[in-house]
Amino acid sequence: MLKGRGLIGPDDLSVEELEWLFDLTARIKDDAGYLRQSCRGRLLASLFFEPSTRTRLSFEAAMLRLGGSVLGFAEPGSSSVSKGESLADTIRVVSSYSDVIVMRNPKEGSALLASRYSTVPIINAGDGGHHHPTQTLTDLVTIKHLRGDFSRLTIGFCGDLKFGRTVHSLAAALSRYANVKMVFVSPDELRIPEYITYGILKKNNIEYAETDRLEKVINDLDVLYMTRVQRERFLNEEEYIRLKDSYILTTDLMKRARNKMIVLHPLPRVNEISVEVDDDPRAAYFKQAEYGMYIRMALLAAILGVV
C-alpha cells in the first residue's frame, strides 16, 4: 500500500492507511516470526544530525528485526557536513547507497528538502520544532491499543507545547477523528502555536481548551501526554531554568485522575514525571516506546514493498 513512498509529515498518510498500518503493527507484535528476514539485502541509511536514543535505535532495531542492514551516523561531526557539505549533496550520495533513508535534522523543512534530492524514500525522524511523524504513529498506535479507539476521547497535552513537535504532529493527526477533545496545559510562554489551534483544530471543528493548571483538568482526561521543557530549543538559559519545572506529574496528582486514564510521554523525560508514577498501571510511556519499534517495522516493510 505504501511501497516507494516517503513520510515527511503527519498528513502524508490517510486515515485508512493509518488503520492499515495499525493492523499490520498488531500482527507484527503478536507474531514473533511474521516478516522476519523479509528485508534481507535491503539497506536503511540512518542520518541523525541531532542526538536521539529511542527514535534512532528503534528504527535500527526495526530494520535489523526485518532482516535488513543499517548504515549511517549518529551525530553530524562524524559526517562530511562538518566539512561544509550541503544537505542536498549528502542526500544525493547516501540515496545511491541505500534503499530508504531515515533522517533527523534540527532545521525545520529539512526532510522536505531532502526528499527533493533523494532517489529513495525519506522518512522524517524529526525536523526541528516542525514534525515528528513516526512518533505520531507511535502515539496513535499506543492509544488505539490501550483505549481501543480515538473517538470521544479527551486528550491533555502538558508542558512545552510551543516547541514540542510531537505535540504538534499528534494534535494534527487526531484532528481527523470524530468527537475528539483536546486540552492544552502550559505556561503562557510555551502555549500551543496558533497554527495548530486556529489553522487545524478550529478548521476541523475540534473542541479544545487551554489552561495553566494541570490539577484543574486531570480528572477530565482519558489520555495525558506529558512533555519535557526542551533546553535545546531555548536561546536564553535563564528562561529555560525558569520554566523547566513548570509541571511535575506526581502520585498525588495521579490520585485525581480517572482509573482508565493513560499517561504517555515521547521521552526522554527529565523530571516532569516523578519516578514513583512508573509503578502506576496507567503509566504507559515505556510500552509506548516498545510500540514505536513495532510500528516502525510495519512502516519500513510497507515502504520497501515486502508486505
C-alpha positions as CSV (number, residue, x, y, z in Angstrom):
1,M,0.0,0.0,0.0
2,L,2.9,2.4,0.8
3,K,5.6,1.0,-1.5
4,G,8.1,3.5,-2.5
5,R,6.6,6.4,-0.6
6,G,8.3,8.6,2.0
7,L,6.9,10.1,5.2
8,I,7.5,13.8,5.8
9,G,4.5,15.0,7.8
10,P,1.5,13.5,9.6
11,D,-0.8,14.3,6.8
12,D,1.1,12.1,4.3
13,L,-1.0,9.1,5.4
14,S,-4.8,8.9,5.1
15,V,-6.9,7.6,8.0
16,E,-7.4,4.4,6.0
17,E,-3.7,4.0,5.6
18,L,-3.1,4.6,9.3
19,E,-5.7,2.0,10.2
20,W,-4.0,-0.5,7.9
21,L,-0.6,0.3,9.5
22,F,-2.1,-0.2,13.0
23,D,-3.4,-3.6,12.0
24,L,-0.1,-4.6,10.5
25,T,1.7,-3.4,13.7
26,A,-0.6,-5.6,15.8
27,R,0.2,-8.6,13.7
28,I,3.9,-8.0,13.9
29,K,3.8,-7.5,17.7
30,D,1.7,-10.7,18.2
31,D,3.5,-13.0,15.8
32,A,7.3,-13.1,16.5
33,G,8.0,-14.7,13.2
34,Y,5.9,-12.5,10.9
35,L,8.0,-10.6,8.3
36,R,11.3,-11.6,10.0
37,Q,14.0,-11.7,7.3
38,S,11.6,-10.1,4.8
39,C,14.0,-7.2,4.2
40,R,17.2,-9.3,3.8
41,G,19.5,-7.5,1.4
42,R,17.9,-4.1,2.0
43,L,19.8,-1.1,3.5
44,L,18.5,1.6,5.8
45,A,20.5,4.8,6.0
46,S,20.2,6.4,9.4
47,L,21.2,10.0,9.3
48,F,20.9,11.8,12.6
49,F,22.1,15.3,12.7
50,E,20.7,15.7,16.2
51,P,21.0,13.4,19.3
52,S,18.4,10.7,19.7
53,T,18.1,7.4,21.6
54,R,14.7,5.9,21.1
55,T,13.9,7.1,17.5
56,R,17.3,6.1,16.1
57,L,17.7,2.8,17.9
58,S,14.0,1.8,17.3
59,F,14.5,2.4,13.6
60,E,17.7,0.4,13.6
61,A,16.2,-2.4,15.7
62,A,13.2,-2.4,13.4
63,M,15.3,-2.8,10.2
64,L,17.5,-5.5,11.8
65,R,14.5,-7.5,13.0
66,L,13.2,-7.4,9.5
67,G,16.5,-8.9,8.3
68,G,17.9,-5.8,6.7
69,S,21.1,-3.8,7.4
70,V,21.8,-0.3,8.7
71,L,24.4,2.3,7.9
72,G,24.8,5.9,8.8
73,F,25.8,8.3,11.6
74,A,24.5,9.4,15.0
75,E,25.8,12.9,15.0
76,P,26.9,15.4,12.3
77,G,30.5,15.7,13.5
78,S,31.2,12.2,12.0
79,S,29.9,13.2,8.6
80,S,31.1,15.5,5.8
81,V,28.5,18.1,6.9
82,S,31.2,19.1,9.4
83,K,33.4,20.0,6.4
84,G,30.7,22.2,4.9
85,E,28.9,19.7,2.6
86,S,25.3,20.7,1.8
87,L,22.3,18.6,2.9
88,A,21.4,18.2,-0.8
89,D,24.8,16.7,-1.7
90,T,24.7,14.4,1.4
91,I,21.3,13.0,0.4
92,R,22.3,12.6,-3.3
93,V,25.2,10.4,-2.2
94,V,23.6,8.4,0.6
95,S,20.5,7.7,-1.5
96,S,22.7,5.9,-4.0
97,Y,23.9,3.6,-1.3
98,S,20.6,2.7,0.4
99,D,17.0,1.7,-0.1
100,V,15.4,4.0,2.4
101,I,16.7,7.0,4.4
102,V,15.6,8.0,8.0
103,M,16.8,11.5,8.9
104,R,16.6,13.8,11.9
105,N,17.8,17.3,11.4
106,P,17.4,20.4,13.7
107,K,16.3,22.6,10.8
108,E,12.6,22.9,10.0
109,G,11.8,21.8,6.5
110,S,15.0,19.8,6.1
111,A,13.1,16.5,5.5
112,L,11.1,18.0,2.6
113,L,14.2,19.4,1.1
114,A,15.9,16.0,1.4
115,S,13.0,14.3,-0.4
116,R,13.6,16.6,-3.4
117,Y,17.2,15.3,-3.8
118,S,16.8,11.6,-2.8
119,T,16.2,8.8,-5.2
120,V,14.9,6.6,-2.4
121,P,12.1,7.2,0.2
122,I,12.8,9.7,3.0
123,I,11.3,9.2,6.5
124,N,11.3,12.3,8.7
125,A,12.6,11.4,12.2
126,G,12.2,15.0,13.3
127,D,12.9,18.4,11.7
128,G,13.4,21.0,14.3
129,G,10.2,22.1,16.0
130,H,8.2,21.2,12.9
131,H,7.1,17.5,12.6
132,H,8.0,14.1,14.0
133,P,5.5,11.8,12.1
134,T,6.8,8.4,13.3
135,Q,6.5,9.5,16.9
136,T,2.9,10.4,16.0
137,L,2.4,6.9,14.6
138,T,3.8,5.5,17.9
139,D,1.5,7.7,19.9
140,L,-1.6,6.8,17.9
141,V,-1.0,3.0,17.9
142,T,-0.4,3.1,21.6
143,I,-3.7,5.0,22.2
144,K,-5.5,2.6,19.9
145,H,-4.0,-0.5,21.6
146,L,-4.7,0.7,25.1
147,R,-8.0,2.6,24.6
148,G,-9.4,0.8,21.5
149,D,-10.4,3.9,19.5
150,F,-9.8,7.6,19.2
151,S,-13.3,8.9,19.0
152,R,-14.9,10.5,22.1
153,L,-11.5,10.8,23.9
154,T,-10.3,13.8,25.8
155,I,-6.6,14.2,25.4
156,G,-4.5,16.5,27.5
157,F,-1.1,17.8,26.4
158,C,1.1,19.2,29.1
159,G,4.4,21.0,29.2
160,D,6.3,22.5,26.3
161,L,3.6,23.0,23.7
162,K,5.3,25.8,21.8
163,F,8.4,23.9,20.6
164,G,7.1,20.3,21.1
165,R,7.0,18.8,17.6
166,T,5.5,15.6,18.9
167,V,2.5,17.6,20.3
168,H,2.1,19.5,17.0
169,S,2.1,16.3,14.9
170,L,-0.2,14.3,17.3
171,A,-2.7,17.2,17.6
172,A,-2.9,17.4,13.8
173,A,-3.3,13.7,13.3
174,L,-6.0,13.5,16.0
175,S,-8.0,16.3,14.4
176,R,-9.0,13.9,11.6
177,Y,-11.0,11.7,14.1
178,A,-14.6,12.4,15.2
179,N,-15.5,13.8,18.6
180,V,-12.0,14.2,20.0
181,K,-11.5,17.0,22.6
182,M,-8.0,18.4,23.4
183,V,-6.9,20.2,26.5
184,F,-3.6,22.2,26.4
185,V,-1.8,22.7,29.7
186,S,1.2,25.1,29.6
187,P,2.7,28.3,30.9
188,D,1.8,31.3,28.7
189,E,5.3,31.4,27.3
190,L,5.0,27.8,26.0
191,R,1.4,27.9,24.7
192,I,0.4,25.8,21.7
193,P,1.0,27.8,18.5
194,E,-1.9,29.4,16.7
195,Y,-1.2,27.5,13.5
196,I,-2.4,24.4,15.4
197,T,-5.4,25.9,17.3
198,Y,-6.6,28.2,14.6
199,G,-5.1,26.6,11.5
200,I,-6.0,23.0,12.2
201,L,-8.3,22.5,15.2
202,K,-10.8,25.3,14.6
203,K,-10.8,24.5,10.8
204,N,-11.8,20.9,11.7
205,N,-14.3,21.9,14.4
206,I,-12.2,20.2,17.1
207,E,-13.2,21.2,20.6
208,Y,-10.2,22.4,22.7
209,A,-9.3,24.3,25.8
210,E,-6.2,26.0,27.2
211,T,-5.1,26.3,30.9
212,D,-2.0,26.7,33.0
213,R,-3.3,24.3,35.8
214,L,-2.9,20.6,35.3
215,E,-4.6,19.8,38.6
216,K,-7.8,21.5,37.4
217,V,-8.3,19.3,34.3
218,I,-6.5,16.0,35.0
219,N,-9.8,14.3,36.1
220,D,-11.4,15.2,32.7
221,L,-8.7,13.3,30.7
222,D,-8.7,9.9,29.0
223,V,-5.1,10.4,27.9
224,L,-2.4,12.7,29.4
225,Y,0.5,13.4,27.1
226,M,3.4,14.8,29.2
227,T,6.4,16.6,27.5
228,R,9.6,17.9,28.8
229,V,10.7,21.6,28.5
230,Q,13.4,21.3,25.9
231,R,16.6,23.1,26.8
232,E,17.9,22.8,23.2
233,R,15.0,24.9,21.9
234,F,15.8,27.9,24.1
235,L,18.2,30.7,23.2
236,N,18.1,32.1,26.8
237,E,19.3,29.8,29.5
238,E,17.6,31.8,32.3
239,E,14.3,31.4,30.5
240,Y,14.7,27.7,30.3
241,I,15.6,27.4,34.1
242,R,12.6,29.5,35.0
243,L,10.2,27.3,33.0
244,K,11.7,23.8,33.2
245,D,9.9,22.7,36.3
246,S,6.5,24.2,35.4
247,Y,4.8,20.8,35.7
248,I,5.7,17.6,37.5
249,L,3.3,14.7,37.4
250,T,3.3,13.1,40.9
251,T,1.5,10.2,42.6
252,D,-0.7,12.7,44.4
253,L,-1.8,14.2,41.1
254,M,-2.5,10.8,39.7
255,K,-5.0,10.2,42.6
256,R,-7.2,12.8,40.9
257,A,-7.1,11.1,37.5
258,R,-9.6,8.6,36.1
259,N,-8.9,4.9,36.7
260,K,-8.6,4.2,32.9
261,M,-6.6,7.3,32.0
262,I,-3.2,6.5,30.4
263,V,-0.1,8.6,30.7
264,L,2.1,9.0,27.6
265,H,5.4,10.7,27.1
266,P,7.6,10.8,23.9
267,L,10.7,10.5,26.1
268,P,13.3,11.4,27.2
269,R,11.9,12.7,30.4
270,V,13.9,14.8,32.8
271,N,11.8,15.4,36.0
272,E,8.3,16.2,34.6
273,I,7.1,12.7,35.6
274,S,8.1,11.5,39.1
275,V,9.7,8.1,39.0
276,E,7.1,6.9,41.6
277,V,4.5,7.2,38.8
278,D,6.3,4.5,36.9
279,D,4.6,1.9,39.1
280,D,1.1,3.1,38.3
281,P,-0.6,0.8,35.8
282,R,-1.8,3.9,34.0
283,A,1.8,4.9,33.1
284,A,2.2,3.7,29.5
285,Y,5.3,5.6,28.3
286,F,7.6,2.6,28.3
287,K,5.0,0.5,26.5
288,Q,4.7,3.4,24.1
289,A,8.5,3.2,23.3
290,E,8.1,-0.5,22.6
291,Y,5.2,0.0,20.2
292,G,7.4,2.5,18.5
293,M,9.7,-0.2,17.3
294,Y,6.8,-2.4,16.0
295,I,5.1,0.4,14.0
296,R,8.5,1.4,12.5
297,M,8.9,-2.3,11.4
298,A,5.4,-2.0,9.8
299,L,6.3,1.3,8.1
300,L,9.6,0.1,6.7
301,A,8.1,-3.2,5.5
302,A,5.3,-1.3,3.7
303,I,7.6,1.3,2.2
304,L,10.1,-1.3,1.0
305,G,7.2,-3.3,-0.5
306,V,7.6,-6.6,1.3
307,V,4.0,-6.6,2.6
